[in-house]
Amino acid sequence: MSLFYFLIHLAINILIVGLFLYSKLLPYQDRLTGQYRQTFNFFSSIFKPVLSLFSGIKPFQVGTGLAVDMTQILLLIILLVLNYFY
C-alpha cells in the first residue's frame, strides 16, 4: 500500500509544479517550442477542463485595474489539501 500512496503523492506534487508552470507560461504559450510546448500542452490538457469547472468564480480585485485569477488558487489549495491527506 505504501507504494500506492507514494505514487499518488508524487502525482499530486507533479500537478502542483505543473500548475505553477502552466500559470506562468500561459501568456507566452505561442512562443514555446519543441519539448517545452509539448509539456505545456500536456498540462494544459489537464488543467483547462478542471479550471473551466471553476469558471463562475470571479477574479479577486487587488488594486486598480489589477485582479487575481482565483480559479488557479482554488485548484492549488485543493491539490495542497490532497497532498496533505495522502
N, C-alpha and C positions, 0 to 999 in steps of 0.2 A: 503493500500500500504506500510506502514512503516514496517509491519511485513515481507513482501516480501523482502524489502531492507535489513532488519536486518539479515534474513536467508542467503541472498546472501553474505553479508558482513562476516557473521560467517563462511560460507563455504570457502570463499577465505582465511580467516585467518587460518582455519584448514589446507588448502592446503599449505600455506606458512610454517607453522610449520612442516607439513608432508614432504615437500621438504627438509627442513633443516635436519630432522631426516633421511630421505632417503639418502641424500648425505653423512651423517656421518656414517651410518651403512652399506652402500653398500659394502665396503671392508670386512666386518665381517658378511655378511648375512648367511654364512654357520654355524656360531656359535650361532645364535639366537635360542631360544627355546620357546615353548608354545605360549602364547598370544603375545609376542613380535614378534615372527616370523609371526603370522597371521596379525598383524598390519603392519609389513614391507611388507608382500606380498600384502596387500590391497593397500598401497601407491605405491608399485612397479607396480601393475596392472594399476594404473592411470598414473604414470609418464613415464614408459618405452615407451608406444606408443607416448606420447606427445614429449618426448625428441628425439625420433627417427625422428620426423619431422624436427628437427634442426640438424640432423647428419652431414650436409655439413659444419657446422661451425667448423673451426679448433681451437684447443686449443691455448690460448694466452701464448707465451713464457715469463716467468717472471724471469728466471735465467738459469744457465747452467744445462741442463737436468731437468728443472722444468717448468711445464706448467699448466695453469688453464683451466678447462673444461668450456668453455663459454656457452654451452647449458643450464646448470643449472642456470647460472647467468642471461641469457636471459629470461628463464622461470620465475625466481624470479622477474625480472623487469616487466614483463607482469602482473604477479599477483599483484605486488605493484601498478601498474597503475590502474588495475581493482578495486583494493581495494580503491584507492583514489576517483575514479569516481562513485562508488556505494555508 
